[in-house]
């Protein structure tokens, strides 16, 4: 075969193979430049708005970053927590609480039954959440007259950061040092009162979800709600953060219940 023809065919084959990579490289360079320009424009835009303008100037214009999820163990409330033969062992974050006698309120406060450890710089100015709770409970009235049954539980979080170890930093919600953490009750997904007739049993199940508005914690809340100085606020999200999940509540005329919840965390 004519070597000139062979050489032309080889050159053509090389050009076909190499050209996409050259195009990709050029596109990569263009993409990188475009991203840098977009970031610069985003930063300039963020500086041009205020809290009065957008409500949260710190996170304005930033992309959402998913930073993990966590789930509590099962919290069971029963008249007798003695395991039955053959029952699987409870998980490390599971809890069993013995209910009081009928008509006597049973209160509980279970802490650190789930957790997430975020590395430094996981987010820039806030931690947001999506919480879904899964309660199941049964009312029962053994009394000879009508009674009022009550069921309530609250999700809560302990937010730990080494910057809060300073004993000079005082939590305005307690008047005491933070001792390394912010305690944050999230509120009650379920609060119910029902009238129960003599001998009545009423099984309830619901799934409740709520999501972020102002954030579980943010630069703004650190400054305005917790009174932290600017040097602490500026460094807060640059440090590792551990979030521990808590569950508390109270119930009356409930003869069994099971509660757990999960959380998706995201930031900026």
N, C-alpha and C positions, 0 to 999 in steps of 0.2 A: 504494500500500500504506500502511496505517496506520502513521504514524511511531512510535507507541508500541510497536507490535508489532515493527517493525524495530529499535528501540532495545533491546527486551528480547532479541531474537535476538543482537544484537551483544554485549550484556553477557554473555549465556550463553556465546557463543563465546570471549570474552576470559577468562571464568572457567575454561573447560575448558582453554585453553592455559596460563594462568598458574598454575593450581593445582598441576600436577606440579612446576613449578620451586619453588614455595613449599614444597611437601612435601619436595623434594630438599634445599632449603636448610636446612629444619628437621632433616632426617635428617643432613645434613652436619655441622651444629652438634652434634647428638647424638653422631655418630660421633667427631668431634674430641674432645669431652669424654670419651667412653668410652676413646679411645686414651690421652689424658692420664692418666686414672685408672688404666688398665692398666699404663702405664709406671711410675707412682708405686708401684703395688702390686708390680710386678716388681722395682723398685729396693729396696723395703723387704724383699722376700723374699730377694733376693741378699745383703743385709746380715745376714740372720738365719742364714745357713749358713756353715760353715767348711770348710777343706780336709779335716779329719777326717770331716766329714759327707758330702761329695759328691765329694771328690777334686780338683775344679777349681772353686773358689768364684768365680773371676774371670769365667768365662763362664756360670755357672749362671743358667738362666732366660732367656737371650738367644736371639734368633732367629738362624738360620744365614744368612749373607750370602755369596753366590757372588761371588768377586772376580777370576776370570779363569782362563785355561788357557794352557799352553805345551807345546811339543813340541821334542825334540832333532832335530838332523839325523841322517842315517844314518851309522853307524860301520861301515865295511866292513873286514874283515881278509882279505887275499888274499896269495897267493904272489908276485904281481906287480901293482903298482898303476898300471902304465902304461895310460892310457886306450886303448881299442880305437877304430879309425876308425868314426865314426858314433855313438859313445856321446854321450849328452847331457852337457853340462857339470855338474859337481857343484854342489850348492847351497852357499850361504855357510857353512852350519853342518855340511855333510857332511865326513867324514874318511875317508881310506883308510890303513890300516896294513899294512905288509909283514910277513908272518909269518916267523918264524925257521925254520930247518931242522927236519925231523921229529925229535921228541924234545926239542927245545930250547924251553923256555917262552917264550911271547910275552906281554909285559906292556905294558899301555897305560893312559894317564891323559889323557883328552880333557876339556878344561874350556871352559866358556862356549859350549856347542853348542846352547843354547836359553836363553831368558830371559823374564822378565816384570817390568814396572816398575809398582809399585803406588803410587797417589797417597797423600798424607797422609790419615790417618783412614779408610783403606780397611777396617780392622777395629779392634776395641777391645782385645782381650786375647790373641789367638792367631791363628796361621795354620795351618790344617789342609790336608790334601791327599788326593787319590786318585790313585795312580800305577799306570799300566798299561804293562808292558814287553813288547816284541815281539822276542825273540831267535830267530835261525835259524842253525844251525851244522852242520858236517859233520865227523865224525871220519874219519880215514884212517890205517891202519897200513901203511907200505911196508916194514917190517922183516920178517925171516924168523922172528921169534919173537913171542909175545904181549907186548903192552905195555899200559900204563895211560894212557888218555886223560883229560884234565882240562879242564873248562870252568867259568869263573866270571866274573861281572861284578857291579858295584856301581853303583847310582844314588847321586848326591850333589848337594849344593846349596851355593852360596855366597850368604849372606844379607847384603846391604850396607845400611848405614844410617849417615848422617852423624854420628850420636852416637858411633859406634865409632871415629871418627878421633882421638879424644883419646889421646895416647901414654901417659897415666897409667893407662888402662884395660888391664888385663892379662888375657889369655885363660888361665884355669887349665888348659886342656887342652894348652897348648903352653908356658906360661911366658913368652910374648912378647906385645907389644901386639897388639890386634885388627887394627890397620891398616885399619879401616873395615868389617870383615866378619867373620862367623862362618862357619867351614867345617864342614859337617855331612854326613858320609857316612850314607846312609840304610840301608845293609845290602845283602846279596846276595840278589836274587830267585832266582838259580839258582847252585848249587854242585854239580857232578856229577863223579864218577869212574866210568869204565867200562873194562872189559877188552876189548881189541881183538885178535882173532886175526890172523895174517899175511894181509895183503891185504884185510882187512875195512874196509868203508866203512859209516858209520852216520849218516844224516841225521836231525837233531833239530829240532823246532820246538815252541815253547810260548808261551802268553800268560799272564803273571802279573800279578796286581793286589794291591795292599795299600792300606789307607786309614788315616786318622788315628786315634790314640788320645790321646796327650798333646799332640799338635801338633808341627808342624815347628819352631816357636818359639812361646813363650808368655811371659806375664809371670812365671809361676812358674819356668819354666826359665831365663829371663834372670837371675832373682835367685838361684836355688838351684844351677843347673848352671854358670853363667858368672860368678857373683859380682858382678853389676852393682849399683850403688847404687840406692836407691829413686828418686832424681831422674831417672836414666837410664831405668829400667824404666817409670816413669809416662809418659815422653815418647816411648818407642820407637815405638809404633804411631801416634803423631800425626805422625810424619815419613814422607816418601816412603821406600819400601823396594824395592830391586831384588833379585830372586832369579835366580841363574844356575845352569843345569843342567849337571852334570858326569857323566861316565861313565868308569869304570875297570874293569880286569879282568885276567885271565891265562888262558892256555890252552896245552895241549900235545897234540900229535897231532890238531890241527884244521887242515884244509887250506882252509877258507873259513868265513866267518861274517858276519852282518849283525845289528846291534842298534840299536834306537831305543826311546824311551819318551815318553809324554805324561803331563801332570799337570793335574788340575783342582784349583784352590786355592779354599778357602772359609774364612770367619772368622765373627766375631760382631759 
